[in-house]
């Protein structure tokens, strides 16, 4: 690491530096111990948690470490659907995961990589904070005390229990520290290394660091007008980044899959620096200030400074205005950082507290690009750290006597810790991890299925599944070889829709994947599997609010299991009544359906979907099926082809086109009485040529869609 060689030599010839760095390590050790508690402070003790991201990070690490190497090196085929994803899209400190996998043979089972990561983060956060302040003050004691303001920083501590890799904010401090050194001949090397490092920690650090780089690049160009050097400093590190990203799996998904919903929602509130609590969480970061009501999505823009940080902000503003020494050209880099960070983090929907003061619609192309950094509120971290850095420096320069300066920064640190003490108390002994508690009466079930089955999957992959927390912790605890019950920041939507369509085709044939147990994603799925697998030896078990479908284990069902299953009945349908659909509600939907972006109706996904319900026909009546179709997904001037089946018997083929289709169009079919069962009825809709909105260049949505079904009705025609 040539960069480290350029840390000023004066830092290492003083005797107390070794002592200071040792203090940072000891503090990191004990602070990690404070957060984990004695029970979880172990290298072979996993954290069972109700925090989605932390649980997903550990699951991804478990399957990655227990698998052989693949190419790209980050490929993690056993965690997630459709051959999984890359470890870089899940989190879990990928850089440590790669290192740990190399030395897997000497590591304990259930290696607790999270503990190691937090030790590293606490140490480097304090170390680089110290180095930055020492750069400006050359005072070891003052810098040592001030460095703890970077540790007791709410934006840093807030990420610890939930976002493992986003705790690596020391990389921002490292970048600032490098630029403060003004090492003009080492920038290409540094940014090549730091971009690669960011890609192996968390994607969001890449654009954050890019803002720092481009701001200093503009400043240097304005000073020396050297376009060739500027382009080299910009392009070469990006080329290195692209190579590293390819090697470790970033290109396993397309650019469209990198886009996601949230820009303009997961943002910064203009009062965020003074808001100690975001609305959807009860964790209070201040003993002195009250919560400022904001929007749920603004949790990603959480930026409370703490009382000490607020004091630093005001003293800096006061001195800045008093001296009237704006030096726009000399400080253009900081103005650029502040401007870009505010623009991106506040987004196109600007709020002050609970009030929206400005909002505008972005062009679709620009919105699509910004969707790659959908949680844009995180860009405010740059300003948070600049406030802390320059606030501390101003305090030091304000006092001519260094003892007074050290005393002042000590009081600010004390007030900072006192202010955020309500949150710190809730971090003690693993409280912040929101630990998951196992039920002993379910242990035999989990031991049995983990011994008998290699894979555990859901009946329909959903990245925000309600089953994830309860089932995910069990998967983390027991020895399964593969699962699609997962969460990922980014994934291939095209592969996912093909995966779901393939699974539904298998299910419709009354089959299961080999060595696989299933968890019903919702009640309607359970009804479907109960209906098609009655008397086939499939076991149905209701465990902790989840239904498990276990092939070949029907003989293990007890009276309680049969009683629970008997309570599950099909949706009742009567003639001449229209039934409207909404995803994940108790209705007649079976498998093969997907949401309509919170609007009315449901889309068919893939090649097969069905309706399943209880309907008792009258022999003297004739019936017809009326499907109220709102829309179809086809290419312009092309037709959608499909087939309708009733209880596995073909009724009729149909052809739909946008020209023929009108709003609230009804597709009608006669229901032969001889095809109707006595009560349980199943209607299959087979779509021959589903297509995605992405294929039609309408949106980044890669789901293979067919018909948008608003409602259905069985009508008597006598």
N, C-alpha and C positions, 0 to 999 in steps of 0.2 A: 504494500500500500504506500505508493510514493507520496500521496497526499498527506498522510500522517507525518511524514518527515518534515513538512513545512509548518507544523505547529511551532511557534517561536521557541528558539532554544532557551530563552530566558525563563521559560516555564519549567524547565527541568533541572536547572542548576540550583534552584532553591530547595533547601532541605525539607521544607514543610509540604511540598507538592505530593510526595509519596504518601505522607500522612493524610492529606486532603482527599486524595483518590481512594485511599483505604477507607476513609470515613464514608465516602459515597457508597462504596461496596457494602460496608456494614449497615448503613442506613437502608440500602436497597434490600438487603437480606431481611432485616427486621420489619420493614414496611410490607414486604411480600408476605412474611409470616403473619403480620397483623391482619392482612386481607384474607389469606387462605385459612388461617387458624391451624392449630396443632394437628387436627384430624386430617386435614387435606394437604398439609405441607409435606408432601412425599412425591418422589419421582415415579412411583407406580400407583398413584391414587388419582383416578379421573374425577372430574367434576360433573356430577349429575345435576342438571340445572333446568329451570323453566325459561331461561333466556334463549330465544330461538337461534341467534347467530353464534353464541358461544357453544351451544350444543352441536350445531351443524359443523363448526370448526373442528371440534373433537372427533365427530363421526368421520369427517373427511380425512383427518389425520390417521385415524385408526385403520380405515380401509386402505389408505395409501401406504402406510408403513407395513401392513400385512400382505401386500401384494408384491409381485416381481416388478422389475423396471419395464417401462414401455417407452415408445417414442410417439409424440413429444414426451420429455422427461416428466412433465407434470400430469400426464394422463392418469386418470383415476377411474377406471372402468367399472369398479365394483360399488361405487357410491353415486347413485343417481340413475335415471332412466336412460335408455338408448345408449348403452355402453358408457354411461357416466359422463363426466366432464373433466376439466383440468382442476388441479388443486388450487391454481391461481384464481379461479372464479368462486371459490368457496371461502377462502381465508385460511385460518389455521397456521399463520406464519410460514408460508411456503418455503422461505429460505432455510428455516430450521428443519422443516420437514425433509427437504432434500439432504441436508447434512445428516439428520438422524437416520435416514434410510440407508445411507452409506455405512453408518456404524451400528446398524440395527442388531448385529450379532452380539454386541456387548451391552445392549440396553435391556432394562427390565420389561416384563410384560405390562401392557397398559401404561406405557411410558407417558408421564405427565409433562408434555411439551409446553403447556400453558404456563406452568410454574417457571420454567427456564426463561420463557419469553418475557414474563413480567419482571423477573430479576434484571434481565438485559435492559428493558425499557426504563425502569427506574434509575438504573445506573447511568445510562447514556443520556437520559433527559437531564439529570442533574449535572453530569460532566460537561455536556455541551453548553448548558446554561452558564456554568462557571467559566468556561473558556471564552464565551462571548463577552461577559461582563469584565473579565480580566483583560481582554483585548483593549477595552476602553479605559480601565481604571488602573491597571497594573498593581492592584491591591488584593492580595490573596484572601485576607480575612473578610473584607467587604464582599468580594466576589463569591466566597464560600457561603456566606449568609444569604446573599441575594439569589444564589442558585436554587434555593429551596422554594422560591416563588414559582419556578418552572415545574416543580413537583406538585405543589399545592395549588395547582391551576385547574379550575373546574372543567375546562374543555378537554384536558388530558385525563383526569381521574374519571370523568363521566363515561369514557369509552371502555374502561377496564372491565367491568362486569359483563358487557354485552358484545363489543366488537374487539376481538382479540388483536387483530393486526392494526386497527386504527389507533391502538395505543402506541404505535411506533412513531409518534410525532417528533421524536428526537431527530428524525431525518430532516425535518424542516429547520431545526436549530443548527444542525450540521451544515446545511446549505447556507444559511445566513452567516455562520461563522467563517466558512470558506470565503464568501464574498467580502466580508469585512477585512480579510487578510490581503485582498487586492493582489492575488497571485496571478498576474496576467498571462503568464506562459503555461499555466497548468489547467486552464479552464476546460479544454477539450477532454483531457484525461479525467478530470474530476466529474464532469457531467456525464461522460460515458459510464463511469462507475456508479454514480448516484442514480441515474435513470435505470440502470440494470438492477440496482439494489431496490429501488421503488417497485419495479415490476415483480420482484420476488417478496415484497412485503404486502403492498396493497395498491391496486390500480390508481386510486384517487390521489396518491402522493405524486404521481407523474404530472398531471396538469398543475398541481399546486407548486411543484418545483419548477415547472416550465414558466410559470408567472414570474418567479424570482429570477430565473435565467434571462428571460426576454427583457425584463425591466433593466437589469444591469447591462445587457447587450445594447439596448437603445442608448443608455447613458454613455457607454464607451464609444459608440458610433458617433454620437453628437460631438464627442471630444476629439476623436482622431480621424473620423470620416473614412475608416478603413473597411470597405464593404467586403473585401475578400476574407479578411480575418473573421469578421462578424458571421459571414455565411458558413465558414468552416466550423466555428464554435457552435453554430446552431445545427448544421446538417449532420456532422460526423457523429455526435452523441445519439442523434435520432436513428441513424443507420444502425449503430451498435444496439440501441434499444430494440429495434425491429428484429434483429437477429436473435437476441436473447429471448424476446417475446415468442418468436417462432419455436425456438428450441424447447421452451417450457410450456407451450400449449395455449398461448393467447389466440392463435389463429384456428383453434378448433371450432370456433363459432364465427359467423359472418359479421360484417359491420352492422347490418340491420339487427342482428341479435344482441349487439352491444347496446342498442338503444333500449330505453325503458321508460315507463311512465314515471312522472314525478317532478320534472323541471317546472318550476313555478308553484310547486306544492311543498316539496322538501327544501325549505329555504330559510333565509335569515330575516328576522324581524328587526326593524330599526331601533327598537328598545332592548334588543337582545343582550347588550353589554350589562344591563341593569336588571335583567329578569333572572332570578335564581331558580326558577322552576318552570319546566314546560308542562303544558296542560294535561298530557296523557299519562304523566307519571307523578307519583306522590313524593318523590325524593326532593327535599328542599335543600338548596345549596347556600342558604343564608339564615343567620340567626337575627339579622338586623332588618333586612329588606323583605318586602312582601312580594308575592307572585304577581306578575303582570300577565293578565290573560292574553293568550295568543292562540294561534291555530295549531291543531295537532301536528300537521306536517312540519311546523317550524322547530320541532325537536332536533332535526338535523342541523339547524342553524343555531343550536344552543351555544351561547358565547359569553355566559356570565363571567365577569372579570373577578368577582370576589371583592370584598371591601378594600383590601389592600391594593388590588388591581385598579379599582375605581379611583382610589387616591392617586395612584401613579398616573392615571389618565388625566385627571384634573390638574395636577401639578405640572405635568408636561405641557398641557394646553396653555396654562397660565404663563409659564416661562417662555413658551414659543411665541405667544402673542406679545408679551412684554418686550422681548428683545427685537421683535419685528425683523428677524433675520431669516426670511423665508428661503432664500437661495434656491430658487426654482430649478435652475440648470444643474447646480451641484447635487440637488436631492431629487432630481427627476425620477430616479429609480424607485424611490419610496412613494412618490405621488402616483406613479404608474401602478405599483402593487396595490395601493389603497383603492385607486379608482377601479381597476379590474376586479378586485376582490369584492367590493361593494356591489358593482354591477351584476356580477355572476351570482353572488350569494343572495342578494335581495330579489333577483329574477325580474320577471315582467309583472309580478303581483306584489306591490310594495305596501307593507302594513306597518302601522305604528300601534303597538299593542293589539287590541282587537279590532282596530279600524283600518279599513283599506283606503289608502289615500291616492293610489294610482295603479291602474291596470291596463294592459293592452295585449292584443293578440299578436304573437310572433308569426312571421312567415313559416310555412310548413318545413321548408328546407332548413332554416335556422333552428326551428324547434327540434327537428330530427337530430341535428348535430349536437345541440345542447342536451338532448335526452341521453347521450352517452355519459354525461356527468349529472344525472338526474337529481342526486342529492347535493345540489349546489350550495346549500347552506354551509357545507364544510369549508368552503373557501374563505370564510370569515376568520378561520384560525390564523391566517397570515397576519391579519390586523391585530388579533389578540396578542400574538407573540411580539409584534413590533411595539405595541403599547407597553408590554412588560419590559422589553429590552431598553427602550429609550426612556421610559419612566424611571427605571433604576439608574441609568446613566445620568439623567438630569438630577436625581437626588444626590448622587455622588459629587457632581460638579457644583451643585448649589451650596454645599458645605465646604468651606476651605479647609476645615479640620477633618481629617479622615476618620477620627474617632467619632465625631458627631454624625458623620455620614453613615458609619457602621451602626451607630445607635439608632439612627432614624430608620434605616432599612430593617433593623431588627424589630422595631415597633410595628412597621408595616407588615412584616412577616407574621408577627404575633396576631395582629388584627385579622390578617387573611385566614390564618388557621382557626381562630376563634369564630370568624364569620361562617366558614364552611363546615364547622364542627357537627351540625346536624347530619350532614351527609357522611362525614367521616365516621361517625358513630355507627351508621348503617353499613359501613364497609367492614366492620370488625367481624372476624371469625366466619367468613364466607357468607355473611348475610347479603352482601351485594349480589352474590351469584344466584340468589333466589332458588335455593336448592330443591331438587325434585326428591320426593319421599316415596320410597317403594312400599308396596303392601305385601306383607309376608305370605298372605294366603294365595298370592298369585305366583309364587316362586316355582312350584311344581309344574305349573302350566308352561312357564317360560323355559325351564330346564328341559322339559320334554320336547317342545317344538324346536328349540335350538339344537338339540341332539339329533332330531329326526329330519330337519330341513336345513339346507344350505342357504336358501334365499328367503327373504321376507319382503313382500311388495304390497302396494296399495292397489285397489281395483281400478284406480285412475290416478295417474301422477298429477299432483298439484303442488306447485312450489310454495304455496301458503296453506298447506293442508292443516286442518284442525287436529289430525291424528299425530302430527309430528312430535309434539312435546312428550306425550305419554309413551308412545311407541318408540320414539327415537332414543329415549333414555334406556329403555330395555335393550334396544339393539346395541347401544354403547356398552352395556353391561355384559351381554351374552355373546356367544361365539357364532355369529352369522358370517357367511362369506360374501354376501352381496345384498344390496337393498336399493330400491328406488324411492324409499321414503326419505326425502332429502330436501335440502334448501340450497339454492345457489344464486349468487348475484347475477350471473349471466349464464345462459344455456342456449343450445340450438333449438329454436322453436320448430323448425322444420323436422328435425329428428324426433322431437317430442310428439308432434302430431302423428307422425308415421308410427311411432312406438305405441301410442294409444290406440290407433286404428288396428294395428296388428294384434294387440292384446284383446281388443273387443271381438275381433274375428275368431280368436281362439276361444274366448268365453262363449260366443254364440254357438260354437260347435260342441259345447258342454265339456271342454277340456281345460287343463291348467298347464302351466309350464312345469317342467320336471323339478322335483325337490323344492317346491315353492309353496309357502303359506301366504295367504292374502288377508289384508285388512280392508274392510268395507269403507270406502271413502265417505259414503253417506247412506242414509236409510233406504233410499230408492235402490241403490246398488245391492244392498242386503236382500231386499225383497226379490230382486231379479235372481240372485244366486240361490236363494231359498226355493224359488219356484222351479228353476231348471235342474236343480240337483237334489230334489226330494227323492228319497229312497235310492241314493247312489253311493252311500257310505261316506259322504262328506260331513265333517264335523263343524258345528257352528257354536262358538263360545263367546260369551259376553264378558269381557274383562276390562274393568276400569273404563267404562263408557265407550269401549270400542268393540266392534264385532269382528271376530277372526274366523276366516273360512279355511278349514284345514282338511285338505284332501286325504281320504282314507282313514280318518280318525273319528268317524261317526260313532264307533263303538266306545269311545272314551267319554261321550256325552253323558252327563248325569241328569237326574230328575230336574235339577235347577236349570240346567242348560235347555232342556226341552220346554220347560215352563217359560223361560225367557223368549225362546224362539216362537212359541205359540202366540205370544203377544204381538208378534210382527205379522200384520195382515196387509193384503194388497189394498190399494186405493179403490174405494167404491165408486162406481160410475152408474148413473141411471140414465135412461133414455131421454132424449130431447133436452139435454142440459149441456151448456157449453162450459168447458173447463180450461182455464187460462194457465199458462206455464211460467214458472220462474225457477232458475237453477237452484239446486240444493234445498228445495222446499218439498214438503210431503205431497206428492202428486203421482201421476201415472208414468213419469219418465223412468226409463230403464237405464241402459248403458248407451254410450255414444253421443252424449249431448254436451254442449259447452255454453258458456255464458254469452250474453249479448251486451257486454260492457255496461251492466247495470240498467239496461233498458228492458222494455217489455219483450217477452218471448225468449226462445232458446234456439241455438243453431245446432244442426246435426254436424258432427265432426267425424271425418273419416268415411269409410264405406258402409258402415252399418250402425243403425241406432234403433231403438225400439220403445214401445209403450207397453206397460204391463199393468193390468188393473183387474178388478173384480166386477164382472157384469153378468147378470143372470138373464138370458134371453127367454122370451116367451115364444112358444112354438107357433102360435098363430100369427106372429108378427114377422114382417120383413124389415131388415135394417140396412142402413148405409153409414159409412164412416165419412165424416167431414173433417178435413184437416184445414185449419185456417192458417194459410201461409202468407207471411208479410213480405218476404223477400227470398231471393235465391242468389247464389254466388256462381257466376259464369263469366266467361269472356263475352265481350260485346258481340251481338249477333250470333251467339252460339246457344246451344240448348243443354239443359241439365237432364240426364237420363237416370231413371230409377225404377225400382220394383217394390210393390207392397205385398207383404205376406201376412196371413192370419193364422196364428198357431202353426207356423212352419209350412203352411200351404200357400202357394203362390196365388194371389188374387189378380193382379193386373200390373202391367208396366205403365209408366207415365213419362211424359216429356214436358218440360217446362222451359220457357224462355222469358226474358225480360219484356219482350214485346207483348206477349200474351198476358203476362202477370200484371195484375192491377192491385192496388192496395186492398188488403183484406180479401185476397183471392182464396176461394174455397176449392180444394181438391177433393172430389167425392168418389167413393167406391162402394159397391154393393157388398154386403157381408152375407155370404151363403149360410143358411142356418146349419147345414151339415158340417161346416168348418168351425162353428162356434163350440167352445167347451161349455160345460154346465155352469161354470162360474169364472175360473181363472182364464183371462184372455191375454194373448201376446201378439202385438202387431209390430212386425219388423219393417223398417224402411231402409232399403238397400240403395245407396247412391253410387252410380258407376263412375262418375267423373267429378269428384269434389275438387275444389281449387282454393287457394289461399288469397287473401287480399294483397299479400306481398307479390304473388305471381301476377296479379292484375295491376300492380304498382299503385294501389290505393292507400296502403299503410304498411308498417313493418310487421304486421300480424301474419305469422306463417301457418296458422291453423288451416287445415284443409276442410273447408266448409261446404255445405250443400244447401239445405233449406232452413229458413228462419220460421220456426213454428210458433205461432202465437197462442193457438188454442185448438181443441178438438172436441168433437161431439159425435155421439152415436144416436142417430135419428131413426125413429120409427117411420116407415113409409106406407103403412096400411091406412 
